[in-house]
């Protein structure tokens, strides 16, 4: 997922190891995508959520 985010959106993604089965995508401090009880979110859904979150960030 980190490579996909970097390739598709041109953002530097940091992969942080969590607990077993954990999957969260953060933009800043905001979680924009999470693994459900069983399934991972589709790549397209994660990309859309990250795009939306990045559009709301102010650039100083």
Phi and psi in radians as a Rosetta constraint file:
Dihedral C 1 N 2 CA 2 C 2 CIRCULARHARMONIC -1.042 0.35
Dihedral N 2 CA 2 C 2 N 3 CIRCULARHARMONIC -0.772 0.35
Dihedral C 2 N 3 CA 3 C 3 CIRCULARHARMONIC -1.130 0.35
Dihedral N 3 CA 3 C 3 N 4 CIRCULARHARMONIC -0.681 0.35
Dihedral C 3 N 4 CA 4 C 4 CIRCULARHARMONIC -1.107 0.35
Dihedral N 4 CA 4 C 4 N 5 CIRCULARHARMONIC -0.788 0.35
Dihedral C 4 N 5 CA 5 C 5 CIRCULARHARMONIC -1.089 0.35
Dihedral N 5 CA 5 C 5 N 6 CIRCULARHARMONIC -0.713 0.35
Dihedral C 5 N 6 CA 6 C 6 CIRCULARHARMONIC -1.166 0.35
Dihedral N 6 CA 6 C 6 N 7 CIRCULARHARMONIC -0.756 0.35
Dihedral C 6 N 7 CA 7 C 7 CIRCULARHARMONIC -1.223 0.35
Dihedral N 7 CA 7 C 7 N 8 CIRCULARHARMONIC -0.812 0.35
Dihedral C 7 N 8 CA 8 C 8 CIRCULARHARMONIC -1.403 0.35
Dihedral N 8 CA 8 C 8 N 9 CIRCULARHARMONIC -0.616 0.35
Dihedral C 8 N 9 CA 9 C 9 CIRCULARHARMONIC -1.967 0.35
Dihedral N 9 CA 9 C 9 N 10 CIRCULARHARMONIC -0.172 0.35
Dihedral C 9 N 10 CA 10 C 10 CIRCULARHARMONIC 1.215 0.35
Dihedral N 10 CA 10 C 10 N 11 CIRCULARHARMONIC 0.470 0.35
Dihedral C 10 N 11 CA 11 C 11 CIRCULARHARMONIC -1.877 0.35
Dihedral N 11 CA 11 C 11 N 12 CIRCULARHARMONIC 2.613 0.35
Dihedral C 11 N 12 CA 12 C 12 CIRCULARHARMONIC -1.400 0.35
Dihedral N 12 CA 12 C 12 N 13 CIRCULARHARMONIC 2.051 0.35
Dihedral C 12 N 13 CA 13 C 13 CIRCULARHARMONIC -1.873 0.35
Dihedral N 13 CA 13 C 13 N 14 CIRCULARHARMONIC 2.364 0.35
Dihedral C 13 N 14 CA 14 C 14 CIRCULARHARMONIC -1.873 0.35
Dihedral N 14 CA 14 C 14 N 15 CIRCULARHARMONIC 2.201 0.35
Dihedral C 14 N 15 CA 15 C 15 CIRCULARHARMONIC -1.632 0.35
Dihedral N 15 CA 15 C 15 N 16 CIRCULARHARMONIC 2.118 0.35
Dihedral C 15 N 16 CA 16 C 16 CIRCULARHARMONIC -2.087 0.35
Dihedral N 16 CA 16 C 16 N 17 CIRCULARHARMONIC 2.181 0.35
Dihedral C 16 N 17 CA 17 C 17 CIRCULARHARMONIC -1.235 0.35
Dihedral N 17 CA 17 C 17 N 18 CIRCULARHARMONIC 2.299 0.35
Dihedral C 17 N 18 CA 18 C 18 CIRCULARHARMONIC -2.014 0.35
Dihedral N 18 CA 18 C 18 N 19 CIRCULARHARMONIC -2.785 0.35
Dihedral C 18 N 19 CA 19 C 19 CIRCULARHARMONIC -1.395 0.35
Dihedral N 19 CA 19 C 19 N 20 CIRCULARHARMONIC 2.912 0.35
Dihedral C 19 N 20 CA 20 C 20 CIRCULARHARMONIC -0.957 0.35
Dihedral N 20 CA 20 C 20 N 21 CIRCULARHARMONIC 2.180 0.35
Dihedral C 20 N 21 CA 21 C 21 CIRCULARHARMONIC 1.428 0.35
Dihedral N 21 CA 21 C 21 N 22 CIRCULARHARMONIC 0.005 0.35
Dihedral C 21 N 22 CA 22 C 22 CIRCULARHARMONIC -1.431 0.35
Dihedral N 22 CA 22 C 22 N 23 CIRCULARHARMONIC 2.408 0.35
Dihedral C 22 N 23 CA 23 C 23 CIRCULARHARMONIC -2.609 0.35
Dihedral N 23 CA 23 C 23 N 24 CIRCULARHARMONIC 1.920 0.35
Dihedral C 23 N 24 CA 24 C 24 CIRCULARHARMONIC -2.325 0.35
Dihedral N 24 CA 24 C 24 N 25 CIRCULARHARMONIC 2.439 0.35
Dihedral C 24 N 25 CA 25 C 25 CIRCULARHARMONIC -2.005 0.35
Dihedral N 25 CA 25 C 25 N 26 CIRCULARHARMONIC 2.098 0.35
Dihedral C 25 N 26 CA 26 C 26 CIRCULARHARMONIC -1.926 0.35
Dihedral N 26 CA 26 C 26 N 27 CIRCULARHARMONIC 2.495 0.35
Dihedral C 26 N 27 CA 27 C 27 CIRCULARHARMONIC -2.079 0.35
Dihedral N 27 CA 27 C 27 N 28 CIRCULARHARMONIC 1.883 0.35
Dihedral C 27 N 28 CA 28 C 28 CIRCULARHARMONIC 1.177 0.35
Dihedral N 28 CA 28 C 28 N 29 CIRCULARHARMONIC -2.185 0.35
Dihedral C 28 N 29 CA 29 C 29 CIRCULARHARMONIC -1.696 0.35
Dihedral N 29 CA 29 C 29 N 30 CIRCULARHARMONIC -0.085 0.35
Dihedral C 29 N 30 CA 30 C 30 CIRCULARHARMONIC -1.599 0.35
Dihedral N 30 CA 30 C 30 N 31 CIRCULARHARMONIC 2.186 0.35
Dihedral C 30 N 31 CA 31 C 31 CIRCULARHARMONIC -1.362 0.35
Dihedral N 31 CA 31 C 31 N 32 CIRCULARHARMONIC 2.104 0.35
Dihedral C 31 N 32 CA 32 C 32 CIRCULARHARMONIC -1.883 0.35
Dihedral N 32 CA 32 C 32 N 33 CIRCULARHARMONIC -0.253 0.35
Dihedral C 32 N 33 CA 33 C 33 CIRCULARHARMONIC -2.688 0.35
Dihedral N 33 CA 33 C 33 N 34 CIRCULARHARMONIC 2.454 0.35
Dihedral C 33 N 34 CA 34 C 34 CIRCULARHARMONIC -2.446 0.35
Dihedral N 34 CA 34 C 34 N 35 CIRCULARHARMONIC 2.713 0.35
Dihedral C 34 N 35 CA 35 C 35 CIRCULARHARMONIC -1.266 0.35
Dihedral N 35 CA 35 C 35 N 36 CIRCULARHARMONIC 2.410 0.35
Dihedral C 35 N 36 CA 36 C 36 CIRCULARHARMONIC -1.321 0.35
Dihedral N 36 CA 36 C 36 N 37 CIRCULARHARMONIC -2.925 0.35
Dihedral C 36 N 37 CA 37 C 37 CIRCULARHARMONIC -1.014 0.35
Dihedral N 37 CA 37 C 37 N 38 CIRCULARHARMONIC -0.686 0.35
Dihedral C 37 N 38 CA 38 C 38 CIRCULARHARMONIC -2.172 0.35
Dihedral N 38 CA 38 C 38 N 39 CIRCULARHARMONIC -0.722 0.35
Dihedral C 38 N 39 CA 39 C 39 CIRCULARHARMONIC -1.789 0.35
Dihedral N 39 CA 39 C 39 N 40 CIRCULARHARMONIC 2.583 0.35
Dihedral C 39 N 40 CA 40 C 40 CIRCULARHARMONIC -1.400 0.35
Dihedral N 40 CA 40 C 40 N 41 CIRCULARHARMONIC 2.601 0.35
Dihedral C 40 N 41 CA 41 C 41 CIRCULARHARMONIC -1.210 0.35
Dihedral N 41 CA 41 C 41 N 42 CIRCULARHARMONIC 2.588 0.35
Dihedral C 41 N 42 CA 42 C 42 CIRCULARHARMONIC -1.101 0.35
Dihedral N 42 CA 42 C 42 N 43 CIRCULARHARMONIC 2.603 0.35
Dihedral C 42 N 43 CA 43 C 43 CIRCULARHARMONIC -0.936 0.35
Dihedral N 43 CA 43 C 43 N 44 CIRCULARHARMONIC -0.769 0.35
Dihedral C 43 N 44 CA 44 C 44 CIRCULARHARMONIC -1.047 0.35
Dihedral N 44 CA 44 C 44 N 45 CIRCULARHARMONIC -0.664 0.35
Dihedral C 44 N 45 CA 45 C 45 CIRCULARHARMONIC -1.198 0.35
Dihedral N 45 CA 45 C 45 N 46 CIRCULARHARMONIC -0.705 0.35
Dihedral C 45 N 46 CA 46 C 46 CIRCULARHARMONIC -1.150 0.35
Dihedral N 46 CA 46 C 46 N 47 CIRCULARHARMONIC -0.802 0.35
Dihedral C 46 N 47 CA 47 C 47 CIRCULARHARMONIC -1.025 0.35
Dihedral N 47 CA 47 C 47 N 48 CIRCULARHARMONIC -0.761 0.35
Dihedral C 47 N 48 CA 48 C 48 CIRCULARHARMONIC -1.113 0.35
Dihedral N 48 CA 48 C 48 N 49 CIRCULARHARMONIC -0.718 0.35
Dihedral C 48 N 49 CA 49 C 49 CIRCULARHARMONIC -1.157 0.35
Dihedral N 49 CA 49 C 49 N 50 CIRCULARHARMONIC -0.700 0.35
Dihedral C 49 N 50 CA 50 C 50 CIRCULARHARMONIC -1.194 0.35
Dihedral N 50 CA 50 C 50 N 51 CIRCULARHARMONIC -0.760 0.35
Dihedral C 50 N 51 CA 51 C 51 CIRCULARHARMONIC -0.976 0.35
Dihedral N 51 CA 51 C 51 N 52 CIRCULARHARMONIC -0.832 0.35
Dihedral C 51 N 52 CA 52 C 52 CIRCULARHARMONIC -1.079 0.35
Dihedral N 52 CA 52 C 52 N 53 CIRCULARHARMONIC -0.776 0.35
Dihedral C 52 N 53 CA 53 C 53 CIRCULARHARMONIC -1.143 0.35
Dihedral N 53 CA 53 C 53 N 54 CIRCULARHARMONIC -0.709 0.35
Dihedral C 53 N 54 CA 54 C 54 CIRCULARHARMONIC -1.172 0.35
Dihedral N 54 CA 54 C 54 N 55 CIRCULARHARMONIC -0.585 0.35
Dihedral C 54 N 55 CA 55 C 55 CIRCULARHARMONIC -1.155 0.35
Dihedral N 55 CA 55 C 55 N 56 CIRCULARHARMONIC -0.470 0.35
Dihedral C 55 N 56 CA 56 C 56 CIRCULARHARMONIC -1.508 0.35
Dihedral N 56 CA 56 C 56 N 57 CIRCULARHARMONIC -0.121 0.35
Dihedral C 56 N 57 CA 57 C 57 CIRCULARHARMONIC -1.416 0.35
Dihedral N 57 CA 57 C 57 N 58 CIRCULARHARMONIC 2.444 0.35
Dihedral C 57 N 58 CA 58 C 58 CIRCULARHARMONIC -1.524 0.35
Dihedral N 58 CA 58 C 58 N 59 CIRCULARHARMONIC 2.479 0.35
Dihedral C 58 N 59 CA 59 C 59 CIRCULARHARMONIC -1.863 0.35
Dihedral N 59 CA 59 C 59 N 60 CIRCULARHARMONIC 2.073 0.35
